Amino acid sequence: MATPLNIIFAGTPDFAAQHLAALINSEHNVVAVYCPPDKPAGRGKKLTACATKLLALEHNIIVEQPINFKSTADQQQLSQYDADIMVVVAYGLILPEVILNAPRLGCINVHGSILPKWRGAAPIQRSLEAGDKKTGVTIMQMDKGLDTGDMILTAECAIENTDTSASLYEKLANLGPGALVETLALMAQPNYQASEHNVAQDNELATYAHKLDKTEAELNWQLSAEQLHRKIRAYIPWPVSQFTFTESESKQHRLRVWQASVQEYHGNSAPGTIIKADKEGIEVATIDGALRLEIMQLPGKKALAVKDILNGRSEWFTVGSPINKLGE
């Protein structure tokens, strides 16, 4: 008969908090929650707790917030909880081996991809950008490498052509907690042997999901319409794909694109040329096909359907002109 596990949970954002909620509602015992120190947020730069800490305090669970685990005191503090296992979800800190080996069953991680594909910081965004047809979560035994540990359990979901990073994030946030609880039920069995259940990753198949950079948000019309469409979806809600519109020599605007679609185009207009502008959107030629911009955001304004932007700025987007500057 399985015995409930004593768990240390480590995580930061809402994605992690949803997994913590599943553990709180399970038969297991969360003995402590680890999260980063509170950070300044908002205009007043007031110290603000992360979603995981708020949930832990709501349920009277002890919260620890070390800057890192380099100090012996922090390492000893964690060991004193005498936990069976440590669950790590979007924590943001690298754990030294002394921490990985502290709990009886070690540390496990919920990763937002089907490993070994998309190890690293931005698996959701990179899977969308690459045009993957499916993704999911992997529950893995952590080791000293970056997302290189043995896989315990995986759960998959489809990536739809309308998914953004925001919607895919929610899919995985719904998928992960169930997979985590299922994994813990397996590990709680008295005869559990990791060697009988865990599967080693094939490093030859590994890809790396580099952290997003703001400079990647710039739309390059020399890419295909399909590639641009994937980038737009991958960069929602951050950093949001955008391009610079030059109104005059002294005035430029950064326009963000929140929604677009791929359109067939077999003409010979140069990439970046506006080929259509009407209530359906602004169509721009690319190196392969056309991209229809449907929802955009002007600086200091809220995101609007392009038809509404055209009502006040139609002179900016004349057919035959480059999308990046005012037509002659």
C-alpha positions in Angstrom: 0.0 0.0 0.0 1.3 3.4 -1.0 2.3 5.8 1.8 1.7 9.6 1.3 5.0 11.4 0.5 6.4 14.4 2.3 7.1 16.9 -0.4 9.2 20.1 -0.7 7.8 22.1 -3.6 9.9 24.7 -5.5 8.4 27.0 -8.1 7.6 30.6 -9.0 4.8 31.6 -11.5 1.2 30.7 -11.9 2.2 27.6 -13.9 4.0 26.3 -10.8 1.2 27.4 -8.5 -1.3 25.2 -10.5 0.9 22.2 -9.8 1.2 23.1 -6.2 -2.5 23.3 -5.9 -2.8 19.8 -7.2 -0.4 18.6 -4.6 -2.2 20.4 -1.8 -5.4 18.6 -2.9 -3.7 15.2 -3.1 -3.0 12.7 -0.4 0.6 13.9 -0.1 2.0 16.4 2.4 3.6 19.6 1.2 6.0 20.3 4.1 7.6 23.5 2.6 7.5 25.7 -0.5 10.6 27.3 -2.0 10.4 30.3 -4.2 12.7 33.3 -5.1 12.8 36.4 -2.9 10.0 38.9 -3.5 10.7 41.3 -6.3 9.7 45.0 -6.9 6.7 45.3 -9.3 4.4 48.0 -10.7 4.9 51.7 -10.8 5.6 51.9 -7.1 8.1 49.1 -7.2 6.5 47.5 -4.2 7.9 44.1 -3.2 5.5 41.5 -4.6 5.2 37.8 -3.8 5.0 35.3 -6.6 1.9 33.1 -7.2 3.4 30.1 -5.6 4.2 31.9 -2.3 0.7 33.4 -2.1 -0.9 30.0 -2.5 1.4 28.5 0.1 0.6 31.2 2.7 -3.1 30.7 2.0 -2.7 27.1 3.1 -0.3 27.8 6.0 2.6 26.1 4.4 6.1 27.2 5.4 7.8 29.3 2.7 11.6 29.5 2.2 13.1 32.1 -0.2 16.9 31.6 -0.5 18.7 33.7 -3.1 20.4 30.4 -4.1 21.7 27.2 -2.5 25.3 28.1 -2.2 25.3 28.6 1.5 25.7 25.7 3.9 22.9 27.1 6.0 20.4 27.0 3.2 21.4 23.5 2.3 21.1 22.3 5.9 17.7 24.0 6.2 16.3 22.1 3.3 17.7 18.8 4.6 16.0 19.4 8.0 12.6 19.0 6.4 13.5 15.3 5.8 11.4 15.2 2.7 10.8 12.1 0.6 11.0 14.1 -2.6 11.4 17.6 -4.0 9.1 18.7 -6.8 10.5 21.5 -9.0 8.3 23.5 -11.5 9.5 26.7 -13.2 11.6 27.6 -10.2 14.3 29.6 -11.9 17.3 28.4 -9.8 19.9 25.8 -10.6 20.1 23.2 -7.9 23.5 21.9 -6.8 24.0 18.2 -6.4 23.8 18.4 -2.6 20.2 19.6 -3.0 19.4 17.1 -5.8 20.4 14.3 -3.5 18.9 15.5 -0.2 15.4 14.0 -0.4 15.1 10.2 -0.2 13.7 10.0 -3.8 15.7 13.0 -5.1 14.2 15.8 -7.1 11.8 15.6 -10.0 10.9 18.4 -12.5 7.9 19.1 -14.6 9.2 20.3 -18.0 7.0 21.9 -20.7 8.0 19.7 -23.7 8.4 16.1 -24.6 12.0 15.6 -23.9 14.7 15.4 -25.2 13.2 17.9 -27.5 13.4 21.5 -26.3 15.5 21.3 -23.2 16.0 24.8 -21.7 14.2 28.0 -20.8 11.6 28.5 -23.5 10.2 25.2 -24.7 6.7 26.4 -25.3 7.7 29.3 -27.5 10.3 27.3 -29.4 7.9 24.5 -30.2 5.5 26.9 -31.7 8.1 28.8 -33.6 9.4 25.5 -35.1 6.0 24.5 -36.3 5.7 21.3 -34.1 2.4 19.5 -34.3 2.4 18.3 -30.7 4.0 19.0 -27.3 3.3 18.1 -23.7 5.0 17.7 -20.4 7.7 15.4 -19.2 8.2 14.5 -15.5 11.8 13.7 -15.1 14.3 12.8 -12.4 16.6 15.8 -12.1 20.4 15.4 -12.4 23.2 18.0 -12.6 22.6 18.6 -16.4 20.1 21.0 -17.9 16.9 19.0 -18.4 19.0 15.8 -19.1 17.5 13.5 -16.4 15.7 10.2 -16.9 12.1 10.5 -17.9 9.5 9.0 -15.6 6.3 10.0 -17.3 5.1 12.0 -20.3 1.7 13.5 -21.3 1.1 14.9 -24.8 -1.3 17.5 -26.4 -1.8 18.8 -29.9 -0.6 22.2 -31.1 -3.3 23.9 -33.1 -2.7 26.4 -35.8 -4.4 29.0 -33.7 -2.4 28.4 -30.5 -0.2 31.1 -29.1 2.3 30.7 -26.3 -0.4 32.0 -23.9 -2.9 29.3 -25.0 -0.4 26.5 -25.1 0.9 27.6 -21.6 -2.7 27.0 -20.3 -2.9 23.7 -22.0 0.2 22.5 -20.3 -0.8 24.0 -17.0 -3.9 21.8 -17.2 -2.0 18.8 -18.4 1.0 18.9 -16.0 -0.7 18.6 -12.6 -2.4 15.4 -13.4 0.8 13.9 -14.8 2.7 15.0 -11.7 0.2 13.4 -9.3 0.2 10.2 -11.3 4.0 10.2 -11.1 4.0 10.6 -7.3 1.5 7.8 -7.0 3.9 5.6 -8.8 6.9 6.7 -6.7 5.0 6.3 -3.4 4.7 2.6 -3.9 6.8 0.7 -1.3 8.5 -1.4 -4.0 9.2 1.5 -6.4 12.5 1.1 -8.2 13.6 4.0 -10.5 15.6 1.6 -12.7 12.4 -0.2 -13.6 10.4 2.8 -14.6 12.7 5.6 -15.7 13.7 6.0 -19.4 17.1 7.6 -20.3 16.9 10.5 -22.8 18.5 10.0 -26.2 21.0 12.9 -26.3 21.3 12.5 -30.1 17.7 13.7 -30.4 18.0 16.7 -28.0 17.3 20.3 -29.1 17.7 23.4 -27.0 15.1 26.0 -26.3 17.1 29.3 -25.9 15.6 32.0 -23.7 13.6 34.6 -25.7 15.3 37.9 -26.5 13.5 41.1 -27.5 15.5 41.5 -30.6 13.8 38.3 -32.0 10.5 40.1 -32.1 11.4 42.1 -35.2 9.4 40.9 -38.2 11.7 40.1 -41.1 9.7 40.1 -44.4 12.4 38.0 -46.0 11.0 35.1 -44.1 8.0 33.1 -45.4 4.5 34.0 -44.3 4.3 30.7 -42.5 7.5 31.4 -40.5 6.3 34.9 -39.6 2.9 33.5 -38.5 4.6 31.0 -36.2 6.8 33.7 -34.7 3.8 36.0 -34.0 2.0 33.2 -32.2 5.1 32.2 -30.3 5.9 35.7 -29.0 2.5 36.2 -27.4 2.3 37.5 -24.7 6.0 38.5 -24.7 7.9 40.1 -26.4 5.2 40.4 -29.1 6.2 40.5 -32.7 6.6 44.0 -34.1 8.0 46.2 -36.8 9.2 49.8 -37.2 7.0 52.1 -39.2 8.7 55.3 -40.5 6.2 58.1 -40.8 8.9 60.7 -41.5 12.7 61.2 -41.1 12.1 62.4 -37.5 9.2 60.2 -36.5 9.1 56.4 -36.2 6.6 54.1 -34.5 6.9 50.5 -33.2 3.8 48.6 -34.3 3.0 45.3 -32.5 1.2 42.4 -34.2 -1.1 40.4 -32.1 -2.9 38.3 -34.8 -2.2 37.4 -38.4 -2.9 34.7 -40.9 -1.2 33.2 -43.9 -2.6 34.0 -47.3 -1.7 32.6 -50.7 0.2 35.0 -53.0 1.8 34.3 -56.3 2.7 37.8 -57.4 6.1 39.4 -57.8 5.9 42.3 -55.2 9.1 42.7 -53.1 8.9 41.2 -49.6 7.5 43.8 -47.2 5.2 45.4 -49.8 1.5 46.0 -49.0 -0.6 44.1 -51.5 -4.0 44.7 -50.0 -5.5 46.8 -47.2 -9.2 46.5 -46.4 -11.6 45.5 -43.5 -10.1 42.0 -43.4 -6.6 43.3 -42.7 -3.4 44.4 -44.3 -1.7 41.8 -46.5 2.0 42.0 -46.9 4.1 40.1 -49.4 6.9 37.9 -48.0 9.5 35.7 -49.6 6.9 33.0 -49.8 3.2 33.8 -49.6 1.5 36.8 -47.9 0.9 37.6 -44.3 -2.4 39.2 -43.4 -2.1 41.5 -40.3 -5.4 41.4 -38.5 -4.9 42.8 -35.0 -2.2 45.4 -34.3 -1.2 47.8 -31.5 0.0 51.4 -32.1 2.4 52.9 -29.5 0.5 54.0 -26.4 -2.8 52.5 -27.7 -4.6 49.3 -27.1 -4.6 46.4 -29.6 -7.2 46.9 -32.3 -8.6 45.1 -35.3 -6.7 46.4 -38.3 -9.9 47.7 -39.9 -10.3 50.1 -37.0 -6.7 51.3 -37.4 -7.3 51.8 -41.1 -10.2 54.1 -40.3 -7.8 56.6 -38.8 -4.5 55.7 -40.4 -5.3 54.6 -43.9 -2.6 56.9 -45.4 0.0 54.9 -43.5 -0.8 51.7 -45.4 -1.3 52.3 -49.1 -1.2 49.3 -51.5 2.1 49.1 -53.3 4.1 50.8 -50.5 6.5 49.2 -48.1 4.9 48.3 -44.8 7.8 49.9 -42.9 7.4 53.4 -44.2 4.9 55.9 -45.4 4.1 55.7 -49.1 5.4 58.3 -51.5 
